[in-house]
Amino acid sequence: MASPFSRLRDDLADDLESQIAALRSEVSSLKKTMSKRGAAAFDDTRDHASDLYGEMVSRVQDAMPRIARRTRDVGKVAHDNPVLTALVGLAVVGLLLGLVMRR
């Protein structure tokens, strides 16, 4: 014959085991839900990045004629004014050295 204390202990152990089983089931369910949400978020982010990339490529292609024209203009000015070009180049090198030396 089991004493009331041993029955209480057995009941508490059974109750605790059932609670642990319920928690394991809930954690498993939460893992599945989070996995699905993570996959959906990844897909949304990938689609958004793809859209941004497509838009950026389109804008760069639209700007290429202007960029090429400006590059030719700068090259012509540099060719026509070699002393000024050298001074600007030295100024840029000096600025870069100053930035590097500060760190």
C-alpha positions as CSV (number, residue, x, y, z in Angstrom):
1,M,0.0,0.0,0.0
2,A,1.4,3.3,-1.1
3,S,1.5,6.1,1.4
4,P,-0.3,9.4,0.6
5,F,3.1,11.1,0.3
6,S,4.4,8.6,-2.3
7,R,1.1,9.0,-4.3
8,L,1.4,12.7,-4.1
9,R,5.0,12.5,-5.3
10,D,4.0,10.1,-8.2
11,D,1.2,12.5,-9.1
12,L,3.5,15.5,-9.1
13,A,6.1,13.6,-11.2
14,D,3.5,12.5,-13.7
15,D,2.1,16.1,-13.9
16,L,5.7,17.5,-14.3
17,E,6.4,14.9,-17.1
18,S,3.2,15.9,-18.9
19,Q,4.0,19.6,-18.6
20,I,7.5,18.9,-20.0
21,A,6.1,16.9,-22.9
22,A,3.6,19.8,-23.6
23,L,6.5,22.3,-23.5
24,R,8.6,20.2,-25.9
25,S,5.6,20.0,-28.3
26,E,5.1,23.8,-28.1
27,V,8.8,24.5,-28.6
28,S,8.8,22.2,-31.7
29,S,5.8,24.1,-33.0
30,L,7.4,27.4,-32.4
31,K,10.6,26.2,-34.3
32,K,8.5,25.3,-37.3
33,T,6.7,28.6,-37.3
34,M,9.9,30.6,-37.0
35,S,11.5,28.5,-39.8
36,K,8.5,29.3,-42.1
37,R,8.6,33.0,-41.2
38,G,12.4,33.1,-41.7
39,A,12.1,31.5,-45.1
40,A,9.3,34.0,-46.1
41,A,11.4,36.9,-44.8
42,F,14.4,35.7,-46.8
43,D,12.3,35.4,-50.0
44,D,10.9,38.9,-49.5
45,T,14.3,40.3,-48.9
46,R,15.8,38.5,-52.0
47,D,12.9,39.8,-54.2
48,H,13.4,43.4,-52.9
49,A,17.2,43.2,-53.5
50,S,16.6,41.9,-57.0
51,D,14.2,44.8,-57.7
52,L,16.7,47.3,-56.4
53,Y,19.5,45.8,-58.5
54,G,17.3,45.9,-61.6
55,E,16.5,49.5,-61.0
56,M,20.1,50.4,-60.3
57,V,21.3,48.7,-63.5
58,S,18.6,50.6,-65.5
59,R,19.7,54.0,-64.0
60,V,23.4,53.3,-64.7
61,Q,22.6,52.4,-68.3
62,D,20.6,55.6,-68.7
63,A,23.4,57.6,-67.2
64,M,26.3,56.0,-69.2
65,P,26.1,58.4,-72.2
66,R,26.3,61.4,-69.8
67,I,29.1,59.8,-67.9
68,A,31.1,59.1,-71.0
69,R,30.6,62.7,-72.3
70,R,31.7,64.1,-68.9
71,T,34.7,61.9,-68.9
72,R,35.8,63.1,-72.4
73,D,35.2,66.7,-71.2
74,V,37.5,66.2,-68.2
75,G,40.1,64.4,-70.3
76,K,40.1,67.4,-72.8
77,V,40.4,69.9,-69.9
78,A,43.3,67.9,-68.4
79,H,45.0,67.7,-71.8
80,D,44.6,71.4,-72.4
81,N,45.8,72.4,-68.9
82,P,48.6,70.0,-67.8
83,V,50.0,72.2,-65.1
84,L,46.6,72.6,-63.4
85,T,46.1,68.8,-63.7
86,A,49.4,68.2,-62.0
87,L,48.5,70.6,-59.2
88,V,45.1,69.0,-58.6
89,G,46.7,65.6,-58.6
90,L,49.3,66.7,-56.0
91,A,46.5,68.2,-53.9
92,V,44.6,65.0,-54.0
93,V,47.7,63.0,-53.0
94,G,48.3,65.4,-50.2
95,L,44.8,65.1,-48.9
96,L,45.0,61.3,-49.0
97,L,48.3,61.4,-47.1
98,G,46.9,63.7,-44.5
99,L,43.9,61.4,-44.0
100,V,46.2,58.3,-43.7
101,M,48.6,60.1,-41.3
102,R,45.7,61.1,-39.0
103,R,44.7,57.5,-38.3
